[in-house]
């Protein structure tokens, strides 16, 4: 098959890491991939057998010179003649509409951005708990009112109205004309809540690769916690720093990632007196990130927002590391409470600190949970299983099934 992947950008986060590895695995099976992206910067990894087409801004709202950019996309489609198009992310409805008319379409819903104007499916104000809570509502016009009462998305109608219009138009098109896939049962439920037939949504859990060399036992490098991901308050980084402040001073945190709240997170670490205990590494390539997994005693996934899957969790398990994660979104689908780590209520700093303490200062428990996690990764989150399911979906869609 000739597959055209569509994504906002080529590098910068978990979706792009998935894209690179999926293209690599598809090529090994004899399938040719190309990637259409709208944002500049980044590149496909060296040696990846795929051509990248950059059409500036075309995946996003506010694309300058949209008509000319769509003409460029038509040329890409004419030259590449894909058998099937796999959309990983695109907000611009006129692009999605063009793609759907050009070749059979598959939409892989990696996150909640296509289902929520705010992107995080999270109500931020006027909630029962007083803190952020998952949004139980489907995408609709009522989102505009909730923007004012719940502060869950932009309140400026010049921003909110076009965004909502494009998201709703995309979902309507996907319901009629696209095959759907997502990484978790949780995400399939959200799609069903937005009018999709769950029987027609394939659940393909994300995958990870095992390290080439067996890492040391968890805790061998001391009581080190690792967080790997986007630096955003919705990921629970405030709660993680406050939990670290409750732990003995020898406990430290490696924070790998970047994002819009990096400066605020650094300020909070300083205000809590954690300057010497938190190391900020920025975005890392896979070998450098692998070295941090190998050094960690435990990996923290303290998300406040509902997670569609969370790659960091299964990457930790591949390295034999236990995970302490918030029971948010799909995290409980791969994190087995009491076996591969601990689940804690989202936003519960005391519970997070207590569970981290148990693992950081119990080598036996860390090794037991890490071994169970490694076995689960080997059994359930392999590249072969995921790509086999993806190829079946792509081939069926290309045939018109």
Number of C-alpha atoms within 10 A of each C-alpha: 17 16 23 28 23 25 21 24 23 25 20 17 15 15 18 18 17 18 19 18 18 19 21 19 18 19 16 11 12 10 15 18 24 20 24 23 23 21 18 14 10 11 11 18 14 6 7 14 18 19 14 17 16 21 20 18 20 30 25 20 17 13 15 12 11 17 12 12 20 17 13 17 20 16 12 18 18 11 9 15 15 22 18 25 28 24 22 20 23 24 20 22 22 19 19 23 15 15 22 18 10 17 20 23 25 24 21 21 22 22 22 19 16 22 24 23 27 20 14 22 26 22 22 21 18 13 14 8 8 9 13 20 21 16 17 11 15 17 21 15 12 10 22 21 12 17 21 14 15 17 17 24 22 17 17 11 12 9 14 17 16 15 22 23 14 21 22 21 17 21 20 15 15 19 16 9 16 21 22 25 23 22 22 23 20 21 24 24 14 20 24 16 16 18 13 19 14 16 9 14 21 19 21 19 21 22 23 22 15 17 15 7 8 11 17 15 20 31 23 14 12 16 24 24 27 26 25 26 20 22 22 18 18 20 22 21 26 19 22 25 22 18 20 25 18 16 15 11 12 9 19 23 23 20 22 20 20 20 15 11 15 18 12 14 18 17 14 17 21 13 10 13 12 20 14 11 17 21 15 15 15 16 18 15 9 10 10 13 16 17 13 23 28 25 24 30 31 31 27 26 29 29 25 26 26 26 25 23 25 21 20 20 25 29 24 28 31 28 29 34 35 36 34 26 25 29 23 24 21 19 25 17 15 20 24 17 17 12 16 27 27 24 23 21 16 24 24 16 20 16 17 27 21 15 18 29 19 13 25 23 16 14 17 13 19 25 20 17 26 27 22 20 29 21 16 20 24 18 10 16 22 18 17 11 15 20 20 15 14 20 15 11 18 23 15 14 20 20 11 12 10
